[in-house]
Amino acid sequence: MGESLAVHCRSRWPDRPEREVRGEINQSLFDMLKAGGQPVASSCTAEAVCGKCIVRIVDGADQLSPTTDEERTVLEREGASVDERLACRAQLLGEGVVLSASYW
């Protein structure tokens, strides 16, 4: 097992505490969040088709893998903002990532 890194999940509701989930370098945010018990929307089981697993990167975007053409196509189709990524395609590269999602 590789180095364990933390990702912080911030709720959009102020009365809910921030959660921390842990994962490994090059692990997708989707897999990390699911393993950590954080809900992740999806109807395509992480195949970059449905666009439901969009998360907002609050901080630490530089600690994630670059956006691929495949991911960019889905994000554009879904009308995502520049600070949003597909959890199924963004991979963790280092510490300091803070996420939010419309459904947390």
The first five atom37 places (N, CA, C, CB, O) and aatype in JSON, in Angstrom:
{
  "aatype": [12, 7, 6, 15, 10, 0, 19, 8, 4, 1, 15, 1, 17, 14, 3, 1, 14, 6, 1, 6, 19, 1, 7, 6, 9, 2, 5, 15, 10, 13, 3, 12, 10, 11, 0, 7, 7, 5, 14, 19, 0, 15, 15, 4, 16, 0, 6, 0, 19, 4, 7, 11, 4, 9, 19, 1, 9, 19, 3, 7, 0, 3, 5, 10, 15, 14, 16, 16, 3, 6, 6, 1, 16, 19, 10, 6, 1, 6, 7, 0, 15, 19, 3, 6, 1, 10, 0, 4, 1, 0, 5, 10, 10, 7, 6, 7, 19, 19, 10, 15, 0, 15, 18, 17],
  "atom_mask": [
    [1, 1, 1, 1, 1],
    [1, 1, 1, 0, 1],
    [1, 1, 1, 1, 1],
    [1, 1, 1, 1, 1],
    [1, 1, 1, 1, 1],
    [1, 1, 1, 1, 1],
    [1, 1, 1, 1, 1],
    [1, 1, 1, 1, 1],
    [1, 1, 1, 1, 1],
    [1, 1, 1, 1, 1],
    [1, 1, 1, 1, 1],
    [1, 1, 1, 1, 1],
    [1, 1, 1, 1, 1],
    [1, 1, 1, 1, 1],
    [1, 1, 1, 1, 1],
    [1, 1, 1, 1, 1],
    [1, 1, 1, 1, 1],
    [1, 1, 1, 1, 1],
    [1, 1, 1, 1, 1],
    [1, 1, 1, 1, 1],
    [1, 1, 1, 1, 1],
    [1, 1, 1, 1, 1],
    [1, 1, 1, 0, 1],
    [1, 1, 1, 1, 1],
    [1, 1, 1, 1, 1],
    [1, 1, 1, 1, 1],
    [1, 1, 1, 1, 1],
    [1, 1, 1, 1, 1],
    [1, 1, 1, 1, 1],
    [1, 1, 1, 1, 1],
    [1, 1, 1, 1, 1],
    [1, 1, 1, 1, 1],
    [1, 1, 1, 1, 1],
    [1, 1, 1, 1, 1],
    [1, 1, 1, 1, 1],
    [1, 1, 1, 0, 1],
    [1, 1, 1, 0, 1],
    [1, 1, 1, 1, 1],
    [1, 1, 1, 1, 1],
    [1, 1, 1, 1, 1],
    [1, 1, 1, 1, 1],
    [1, 1, 1, 1, 1],
    [1, 1, 1, 1, 1],
    [1, 1, 1, 1, 1],
    [1, 1, 1, 1, 1],
    [1, 1, 1, 1, 1],
    [1, 1, 1, 1, 1],
    [1, 1, 1, 1, 1],
    [1, 1, 1, 1, 1],
    [1, 1, 1, 1, 1],
    [1, 1, 1, 0, 1],
    [1, 1, 1, 1, 1],
    [1, 1, 1, 1, 1],
    [1, 1, 1, 1, 1],
    [1, 1, 1, 1, 1],
    [1, 1, 1, 1, 1],
    [1, 1, 1, 1, 1],
    [1, 1, 1, 1, 1],
    [1, 1, 1, 1, 1],
    [1, 1, 1, 0, 1],
    [1, 1, 1, 1, 1],
    [1, 1, 1, 1, 1],
    [1, 1, 1, 1, 1],
    [1, 1, 1, 1, 1],
    [1, 1, 1, 1, 1],
    [1, 1, 1, 1, 1],
    [1, 1, 1, 1, 1],
    [1, 1, 1, 1, 1],
    [1, 1, 1, 1, 1],
    [1, 1, 1, 1, 1],
    [1, 1, 1, 1, 1],
    [1, 1, 1, 1, 1],
    [1, 1, 1, 1, 1],
    [1, 1, 1, 1, 1],
    [1, 1, 1, 1, 1],
    [1, 1, 1, 1, 1],
    [1, 1, 1, 1, 1],
    [1, 1, 1, 1, 1],
    [1, 1, 1, 0, 1],
    [1, 1, 1, 1, 1],
    [1, 1, 1, 1, 1],
    [1, 1, 1, 1, 1],
    [1, 1, 1, 1, 1],
    [1, 1, 1, 1, 1],
    [1, 1, 1, 1, 1],
    [1, 1, 1, 1, 1],
    [1, 1, 1, 1, 1],
    [1, 1, 1, 1, 1],
    [1, 1, 1, 1, 1],
    [1, 1, 1, 1, 1],
    [1, 1, 1, 1, 1],
    [1, 1, 1, 1, 1],
    [1, 1, 1, 1, 1],
    [1, 1, 1, 0, 1],
    [1, 1, 1, 1, 1],
    [1, 1, 1, 0, 1],
    [1, 1, 1, 1, 1],
    [1, 1, 1, 1, 1],
    [1, 1, 1, 1, 1],
    [1, 1, 1, 1, 1],
    [1, 1, 1, 1, 1],
    [1, 1, 1, 1, 1],
    [1, 1, 1, 1, 1],
    [1, 1, 1, 1, 1]
  ],
  "atom_positions": [
    [[0.84, -1.18, 0.0], [0.0, 0.0, 0.0], [0.88, 1.24, 0.0], [-0.95, 0.0, 1.21], [1.9, 1.28, 0.69]],
    [[0.48, 2.26, -0.77], [1.27, 3.48, -0.89], [1.0, 4.45, 0.23], [0.0, 0.0, 0.0], [0.34, 4.14, 1.22]],
    [[1.53, 5.64, 0.05], [1.37, 6.71, 1.03], [-0.1, 7.14, 1.1], [2.27, 7.92, 0.67], [-0.74, 7.33, 0.07]],
    [[-0.62, 7.27, 2.32], [-1.99, 7.69, 2.53], [-2.07, 9.21, 2.58], [-2.55, 7.07, 3.83], [-1.36, 9.85, 3.35]],
    [[-2.94, 9.78, 1.74], [-3.11, 11.23, 1.65], [-4.54, 11.59, 2.0], [-2.75, 11.74, 0.24], [-5.46, 10.82, 1.75]],
    [[-4.73, 12.77, 2.59], [-6.06, 13.21, 2.99], [-6.69, 14.12, 1.94], [-6.0, 13.94, 4.32], [-6.01, 14.93, 1.31]],
    [[-7.99, 13.96, 1.77], [-8.81, 14.87, 0.98], [-9.93, 15.31, 1.91], [-9.37, 14.18, -0.35], [-10.53, 14.49, 2.6]],
    [[-10.21, 16.6, 1.92], [-11.24, 17.14, 2.8], [-12.5, 17.4, 1.99], [-10.76, 18.44, 3.49], [-12.45, 18.0, 0.91]],
    [[-13.64, 16.95, 2.52], [-14.93, 17.09, 1.85], [-15.76, 18.09, 2.63], [-15.66, 15.72, 1.75], [-16.13, 17.85, 3.78]],
    [[-16.05, 19.2, 2.0], [-16.77, 20.3, 2.64], [-18.23, 20.28, 2.2], [-16.11, 21.67, 2.29], [-18.52, 20.27, 1.0]],
    [[-19.13, 20.26, 3.17], [-20.55, 20.28, 2.88], [-21.0, 21.67, 2.47], [-21.36, 19.8, 4.08], [-20.41, 22.67, 2.9]],
    [[-22.02, 21.74, 1.66], [-22.59, 23.03, 1.28], [-23.5, 23.57, 2.37], [-23.35, 22.92, -0.03], [-23.89, 24.74, 2.32]],
    [[-23.86, 22.74, 3.35], [-24.68, 23.17, 4.47], [-23.79, 23.48, 5.66], [-25.72, 22.09, 4.84], [-23.03, 22.61, 6.09]],
    [[-23.85, 24.68, 6.2], [-22.91, 25.12, 7.24], [-22.96, 24.31, 8.54], [-23.18, 26.53, 7.55], [-21.97, 24.31, 9.28]],
    [[-24.05, 23.64, 8.83], [-24.14, 22.88, 10.08], [-23.53, 21.48, 9.99], [-25.58, 22.78, 10.51], [-23.46, 20.77, 11.0]],
    [[-23.1, 21.08, 8.81], [-22.46, 19.76, 8.66], [-20.95, 19.91, 8.7], [-22.9, 19.08, 7.33], [-20.39, 20.8, 8.05]],
    [[-20.29, 19.05, 9.46], [-18.83, 19.18, 9.57], [-18.11, 18.72, 8.3], [-18.34, 18.36, 10.76], [-18.62, 17.92, 7.52]],
    [[-16.92, 19.26, 8.11], [-16.06, 18.82, 7.02], [-15.61, 17.39, 7.32], [-14.82, 19.78, 6.84], [-15.32, 17.07, 8.47]],
    [[-15.56, 16.55, 6.31], [-15.1, 15.16, 6.48], [-13.75, 14.98, 5.82], [-16.12, 14.16, 5.91], [-13.43, 15.66, 4.84]],
    [[-12.98, 14.07, 6.35], [-11.7, 13.73, 5.74], [-11.77, 12.29, 5.27], [-10.52, 13.93, 6.75], [-12.18, 11.4, 6.01]],
    [[-11.36, 12.06, 4.03], [-11.21, 10.71, 3.5], [-9.76, 10.56, 3.07], [-12.2, 10.42, 2.3], [-9.1, 11.54, 2.72]],
    [[-9.27, 9.34, 3.1], [-7.88, 9.12, 2.78], [-7.77, 8.22, 1.56], [-7.14, 8.49, 3.98], [-8.59, 7.33, 1.33]],
    [[-6.73, 8.48, 0.78], [-6.48, 7.69, -0.41], [-5.01, 7.69, -0.75], [0.0, 0.0, 0.0], [-4.18, 8.19, 0.0]],
    [[-4.7, 7.12, -1.88], [-3.31, 6.98, -2.31], [-3.05, 7.8, -3.57], [-2.98, 5.5, -2.55], [-3.97, 8.14, -4.32]],
    [[-1.79, 8.1, -3.79], [-1.38, 8.79, -5.01], [-1.85, 7.99, -6.22], [0.16, 9.0, -5.05], [-1.74, 6.77, -6.25]],
    [[-2.38, 8.7, -7.22], [-2.91, 8.16, -8.47], [-4.24, 7.44, -8.32], [-1.91, 7.23, -9.06], [-4.72, 6.84, -9.29]],
    [[-4.85, 7.47, -7.14], [-6.18, 6.91, -6.96], [-7.2, 7.95, -7.41], [-6.43, 6.47, -5.47], [-7.02, 9.14, -7.17]],
    [[-8.26, 7.5, -8.07], [-9.28, 8.46, -8.5], [-10.03, 8.99, -7.28], [-10.26, 7.81, -9.51], [-10.18, 8.29, -6.27]],
    [[-10.51, 10.22, -7.38], [-11.31, 10.78, -6.3], [-12.56, 9.92, -6.08], [-11.71, 12.24, -6.61], [-12.99, 9.73, -4.94]],
    [[-13.13, 9.41, -7.15], [-14.32, 8.56, -7.06], [-14.06, 7.36, -6.16], [-14.75, 8.09, -8.46], [-14.81, 7.11, -5.21]],
    [[-12.99, 6.62, -6.45], [-12.67, 5.43, -5.66], [-12.35, 5.79, -4.22], [-11.49, 4.67, -6.27], [-12.76, 5.08, -3.29]],
    [[-11.63, 6.88, -4.02], [-11.26, 7.31, -2.69], [-12.49, 7.71, -1.88], [-10.28, 8.48, -2.77], [-12.63, 7.31, -0.72]],
    [[-13.38, 8.48, -2.49], [-14.58, 8.92, -1.79], [-15.48, 7.74, -1.44], [-15.35, 9.93, -2.64], [-15.98, 7.65, -0.32]],
    [[-15.68, 6.85, -2.39], [-16.51, 5.66, -2.13], [-15.92, 4.83, -0.99], [-16.63, 4.8, -3.4], [-16.65, 4.4, -0.09]],
    [[-14.62, 4.59, -1.03], [-13.96, 3.79, 0.01], [-14.05, 4.46, 1.38], [-12.49, 3.55, -0.36], [-14.11, 3.79, 2.41]],
    [[-14.08, 5.81, 1.38], [-14.15, 6.55, 2.62], [-15.57, 6.79, 3.12], [0.0, 0.0, 0.0], [-15.77, 7.47, 4.13]],
    [[-16.56, 6.25, 2.42], [-17.94, 6.38, 2.85], [-18.6, 7.7, 2.49], [0.0, 0.0, 0.0], [-19.67, 8.02, 3.01]],
    [[-17.98, 8.47, 1.6], [-18.55, 9.75, 1.16], [-19.39, 9.48, -0.09], [-17.43, 10.82, 0.87], [-18.88, 8.88, -1.04]],
    [[-20.64, 9.9, -0.13], [-21.47, 9.64, -1.3], [-20.91, 10.28, -2.58], [-22.89, 10.14, -1.06], [-20.42, 11.41, -2.55]],
    [[-21.01, 9.55, -3.68], [-20.6, 10.06, -4.98], [-21.71, 9.69, -5.97], [-19.2, 9.46, -5.43], [-22.03, 8.52, -6.15]],
    [[-22.27, 10.7, -6.61], [-23.33, 10.44, -7.59], [-22.72, 9.78, -8.82], [-24.07, 11.75, -7.97], [-21.63, 10.15, -9.26]],
    [[-23.44, 8.8, -9.38], [-22.99, 8.15, -10.6], [-24.07, 7.21, -11.11], [-21.67, 7.37, -10.36], [-24.74, 6.55, -10.33]],
    [[-24.23, 7.17, -12.42], [-25.1, 6.17, -13.02], [-24.35, 5.33, -14.03], [-26.31, 6.84, -13.68], [-24.91, 4.4, -14.62]],
    [[-23.07, 5.64, -14.24], [-22.28, 4.9, -15.22], [-21.16, 4.11, -14.56], [-21.7, 5.85, -16.27], [-20.3, 3.57, -15.26]],
    [[-21.14, 4.02, -13.25], [-20.11, 3.31, -12.48], [-18.69, 3.74, -12.85], [-20.25, 1.82, -12.69], [-17.82, 2.92, -13.11]],
    [[-18.48, 5.06, -12.87], [-17.15, 5.65, -13.02], [-16.52, 5.43, -14.4], [-16.23, 5.11, -11.98], [-15.32, 5.17, -14.5]],
    [[-17.32, 5.53, -15.45], [-16.81, 5.35, -16.8], [-16.74, 6.65, -17.6], [-17.68, 4.36, -17.54], [-16.54, 6.62, -18.81]],
    [[-16.9, 7.79, -16.92], [-16.84, 9.12, -17.57], [-17.89, 9.28, -18.66], [-15.46, 9.36, -18.15], [-17.6, 9.82, -19.73]],
    [[-19.1, 8.79, -18.39], [-20.18, 8.88, -19.35], [-21.3, 9.79, -18.83], [-20.72, 7.49, -19.68], [-21.75, 10.68, -19.55]],
    [[-21.74, 9.55, -17.6], [-22.95, 10.23, -17.11], [-22.71, 11.67, -16.64], [-23.54, 9.44, -15.98], [-23.62, 12.49, -16.72]],
    [[-21.53, 11.98, -16.15], [-21.24, 13.33, -15.67], [-21.84, 13.64, -14.31], [0.0, 0.0, 0.0], [-21.83, 14.79, -13.88]],
    [[-22.37, 12.64, -13.63], [-23.01, 12.87, -12.33], [-22.02, 13.03, -11.18], [-23.94, 11.73, -12.02], [-22.38, 13.59, -10.15]],
    [[-20.8, 12.58, -11.34], [-19.82, 12.6, -10.24], [-19.02, 13.9, -10.17], [-18.88, 11.43, -10.38], [-17.92, 13.93, -9.61]],
    [[-19.56, 14.96, -10.75], [-18.85, 16.24, -10.73], [-18.69, 16.73, -9.29], [-19.61, 17.29, -11.56], [-19.64, 16.77, -8.52]],
    [[-17.47, 17.11, -8.96], [-17.16, 17.72, -7.67], [-16.49, 19.06, -7.91], [-16.25, 16.79, -6.8], [-15.81, 19.25, -8.92]],
    [[-16.68, 19.98, -6.99], [-16.04, 21.3, -7.09], [-14.73, 21.25, -6.31], [-16.97, 22.44, -6.56], [-14.7, 20.8, -5.17]],
    [[-13.66, 21.72, -6.92], [-12.35, 21.77, -6.28], [-12.25, 23.12, -5.57], [-11.18, 21.57, -7.32], [-12.08, 24.16, -6.22]],
    [[-12.37, 23.1, -4.26], [-12.31, 24.32, -3.45], [-10.86, 24.78, -3.3], [-12.95, 24.09, -2.05], [-10.57, 25.97, -3.33]],
    [[-9.97, 23.82, -3.15], [-8.55, 24.12, -2.98], [-7.74, 22.9, -3.42], [-8.22, 24.51, -1.5], [-8.23, 21.77, -3.36]],
    [[-6.52, 23.13, -3.85], [-5.6, 22.04, -4.18], [-5.74, 21.46, -5.57], [0.0, 0.0, 0.0], [-5.37, 20.31, -5.8]],
    [[-6.27, 22.23, -6.51], [-6.43, 21.73, -7.88], [-5.1, 21.28, -8.48], [-7.05, 22.82, -8.77], [-5.06, 20.38, -9.31]],
    [[-4.01, 21.91, -8.04], [-2.68, 21.55, -8.54], [-2.21, 20.2, -8.01], [-1.68, 22.62, -8.17], [-1.18, 19.69, -8.44]],
    [[-2.95, 19.62, -7.07], [-2.61, 18.32, -6.52], [-3.44, 17.2, -7.15], [-2.82, 18.32, -5.02], [-3.5, 16.08, -6.64]],
    [[-4.07, 17.52, -8.28], [-4.85, 16.53, -9.04], [-4.26, 16.37, -10.44], [-6.34, 16.95, -9.12], [-3.6, 17.27, -10.95]],
    [[-4.52, 15.23, -11.03], [-4.05, 14.97, -12.4], [-4.65, 16.0, -13.35], [-4.42, 13.53, -12.84], [-5.72, 16.55, -13.08]],
    [[-3.98, 16.26, -14.47], [-4.53, 17.2, -15.46], [-5.83, 16.67, -16.06], [-3.5, 17.46, -16.59], [-6.05, 15.46, -16.13]],
    [[-6.68, 17.58, -16.48], [-7.94, 17.21, -17.12], [-7.64, 16.62, -18.5], [-8.89, 18.44, -17.24], [-6.9, 17.22, -19.29]],
    [[-8.21, 15.47, -18.78], [-8.01, 14.83, -20.09], [-9.05, 15.35, -21.08], [-8.1, 13.29, -19.97], [-10.04, 15.97, -20.68]],
    [[-8.84, 15.09, -22.36], [-9.81, 15.48, -23.39], [-11.16, 14.81, -23.14], [-9.28, 15.11, -24.79], [-12.2, 15.43, -23.3]],
    [[-11.13, 13.54, -22.74], [-12.36, 12.8, -22.45], [-13.14, 13.48, -21.32], [-12.03, 11.33, -22.07], [-14.35, 13.69, -21.43]],
    [[-12.44, 13.82, -20.25], [-13.1, 14.49, -19.12], [-13.62, 15.86, -19.52], [-12.12, 14.62, -17.93], [-14.74, 16.23, -19.17]],
    [[-12.82, 16.61, -20.26], [-13.21, 17.96, -20.7], [-14.49, 17.92, -21.52], [-12.07, 18.61, -21.52], [-15.35, 18.79, -21.38]],
    [[-14.62, 16.92, -22.39], [-15.82, 16.76, -23.21], [-17.06, 16.59, -22.34], [-15.67, 15.57, -24.15], [-18.08, 17.23, -22.58]],
    [[-16.97, 15.73, -21.33], [-18.12, 15.49, -20.43], [-18.41, 16.74, -19.61], [-17.84, 14.29, -19.5], [-19.57, 17.12, -19.46]],
    [[-17.38, 17.39, -19.08], [-17.58, 18.61, -18.29], [-18.25, 19.7, -19.11], [-16.23, 19.11, -17.74], [-19.16, 20.38, -18.61]],
    [[-17.83, 19.88, -20.36], [-18.44, 20.88, -21.23], [-19.9, 20.54, -21.51], [-17.66, 21.0, -22.55], [-20.77, 21.42, -21.49]],
    [[-20.17, 19.27, -21.78], [-21.55, 18.83, -22.04], [-22.46, 19.11, -20.84], [-21.57, 17.33, -22.38], [-23.63, 19.46, -20.99]],
    [[-21.9, 18.95, -19.64], [-22.67, 19.14, -18.41], [-22.72, 20.59, -17.94], [-22.1, 18.28, -17.31], [-23.39, 20.9, -16.96]],
    [[-22.02, 21.48, -18.64], [-22.01, 22.88, -18.26], [-21.25, 23.16, -16.98], [0.0, 0.0, 0.0], [-21.58, 24.09, -16.25]],
    [[-20.24, 22.35, -16.69], [-19.45, 22.49, -15.46], [-18.63, 23.78, -15.5], [-18.53, 21.27, -15.27], [-18.25, 24.27, -16.56]],
    [[-18.36, 24.3, -14.32], [-17.51, 25.49, -14.22], [-16.04, 25.07, -14.2], [-17.86, 26.31, -12.94], [-15.73, 23.89, -14.09]],
    [[-15.16, 26.04, -14.32], [-13.73, 25.75, -14.42], [-13.15, 25.12, -13.16], [-12.97, 27.03, -14.73], [-12.08, 24.51, -13.21]],
    [[-13.84, 25.25, -12.03], [-13.34, 24.67, -10.78], [-13.97, 23.3, -10.48], [-13.6, 25.62, -9.63], [-13.89, 22.82, -9.35]],
    [[-14.6, 22.69, -11.49], [-15.22, 21.39, -11.3], [-14.5, 20.31, -12.1], [-16.69, 21.45, -11.7], [-13.97, 20.56, -13.18]],
    [[-14.51, 19.11, -11.54], [-13.87, 17.94, -12.17], [-14.78, 16.74, -12.02], [-12.47, 17.65, -11.53], [-15.68, 16.72, -11.18]],
    [[-14.54, 15.72, -12.86], [-15.2, 14.43, -12.69], [-14.42, 13.64, -11.66], [-15.3, 13.65, -14.05], [-13.22, 13.43, -11.81]],
    [[-15.09, 13.2, -10.6], [-14.41, 12.42, -9.56], [-13.86, 11.12, -10.12], [-15.37, 12.12, -8.4], [-12.86, 10.6, -9.62]],
    [[-14.49, 10.59, -11.16], [-14.03, 9.32, -11.73], [-12.77, 9.47, -12.57], [-15.13, 8.71, -12.57], [-12.12, 8.47, -12.89]],
    [[-12.41, 10.7, -12.95], [-11.23, 10.9, -13.79], [-10.11, 11.66, -13.1], [-11.61, 11.63, -15.03], [-8.95, 11.5, -13.46]],
    [[-10.43, 12.48, -12.11], [-9.39, 13.23, -11.4], [-8.67, 12.3, -10.43], [-10.0, 14.44, -10.64], [-9.3, 11.64, -9.6]],
    [[-7.36, 12.25, -10.55], [-6.55, 11.39, -9.68], [-5.74, 12.25, -8.72], [-5.62, 10.49, -10.52], [-5.24, 13.32, -9.07]],
    [[-5.61, 11.75, -7.51], [-4.89, 12.46, -6.46], [-3.38, 12.35, -6.68], [-5.26, 11.89, -5.09], [-2.84, 11.27, -6.89]],
    [[-2.71, 13.51, -6.63], [-1.25, 13.55, -6.78], [-0.55, 14.02, -5.51], [-0.88, 14.47, -7.93], [0.66, 13.8, -5.37]],
    [[-1.27, 14.65, -4.59], [-0.65, 15.15, -3.37], [-1.67, 15.66, -2.38], [0.0, 0.0, 0.0], [-2.88, 15.54, -2.6]],
    [[-1.18, 16.23, -1.29], [-2.02, 16.73, -0.18], [-2.64, 18.08, -0.5], [-1.19, 16.84, 1.09], [-2.24, 18.77, -1.43]],
    [[-3.64, 18.45, 0.29], [-4.21, 19.79, 0.24], [-5.46, 19.94, -0.59], [0.0, 0.0, 0.0], [-5.87, 21.06, -0.87]],
    [[-6.07, 18.84, -1.0], [-7.27, 18.92, -1.83], [-8.5, 19.06, -0.94], [-7.4, 17.66, -2.74], [-8.7, 18.3, 0.01]],
    [[-9.33, 20.05, -1.26], [-10.6, 20.27, -0.58], [-11.69, 20.24, -1.65], [-10.61, 21.63, 0.24], [-11.6, 20.96, -2.65]],
    [[-12.72, 19.41, -1.42], [-13.79, 19.22, -2.39], [-15.13, 19.62, -1.82], [-13.84, 17.79, -2.84], [-15.32, 19.69, -0.61]],
    [[-16.06, 19.9, -2.71], [-17.45, 20.08, -2.36], [-18.27, 19.51, -3.5], [-17.79, 21.61, -2.09], [-17.78, 19.39, -4.63]],
    [[-19.52, 19.17, -3.22], [-20.43, 18.68, -4.26], [-21.82, 19.22, -3.97], [-20.45, 17.11, -4.32], [-22.16, 19.47, -2.82]],
    [[-22.6, 19.41, -4.99], [-23.93, 19.99, -4.81], [-24.83, 19.11, -3.94], [-24.59, 20.21, -6.16], [-25.8, 19.6, -3.38]],
    [[-24.52, 17.83, -3.81], [-25.37, 16.91, -3.07], [-24.82, 16.54, -1.68], [-25.56, 15.66, -3.88], [-25.37, 15.66, -1.02]],
    [[-23.74, 17.2, -1.23], [-23.23, 16.91, 0.12], [-23.86, 17.85, 1.1], [-21.7, 17.03, 0.19], [-23.57, 17.78, 2.3]]
  ]
}
